[in-house]
Structure formats: structure tokens, C-alpha cells
Amino acid sequence: MNLVIVEDDINMRKSLEIALGEYEEFQIKSYKSATEALKKIDSDTDLIITDINMPGIDGLEFIKACENK
């Protein structure tokens, strides 16, 4: 399962990577901003975990942009 994490707080992002990385079925890609993630995310993504409050594009705008991709 291809999992994308979008979180601007490095400690939270790393914590999610470590916790979810214990599951072999997850192939994890993580990004520090929604802008960065939108440039790199592809249609193979099965699950997105995103922060709501981020600078620039917030989590809700990010999800809407992903739906339109």
C-alpha cells in the first residue's frame, strides 16, 4: 500500500514514519509541504495522511487538489 504523509512539523512527520514503517505493507513517502507533495504525488497513492494546518496550502486544499489531479 502506497502511503503519503504530508506534515510540516518534522517531529510529527518522523514519528508517523517510524510508527507506520513497522508495517511491511506500507511504502511510505513523506513531504514537509503540500506544495512539494503535489509535485511528486502520483495516481499509485492509496492513502494520504495530512496535517490540516500548514503554511501555504492547507490540508483541505491539498486533498481537493489531489482529487482534481
Sequence and secondary structure as in RCSB ss.txt:
>XXXX:A:sequence
MNLVIVEDDINMRKSLEIALGEYEEFQIKSYKSATEALKKIDSDTDLIITDINMPGIDGLEFIKACENK
>XXXX:A:secstr
 EEEEE S HHHHHHHHHHHHTSTT EEEEESSHHHHHHH  TT  EEEE SS SSS HHHHHHHHHT 
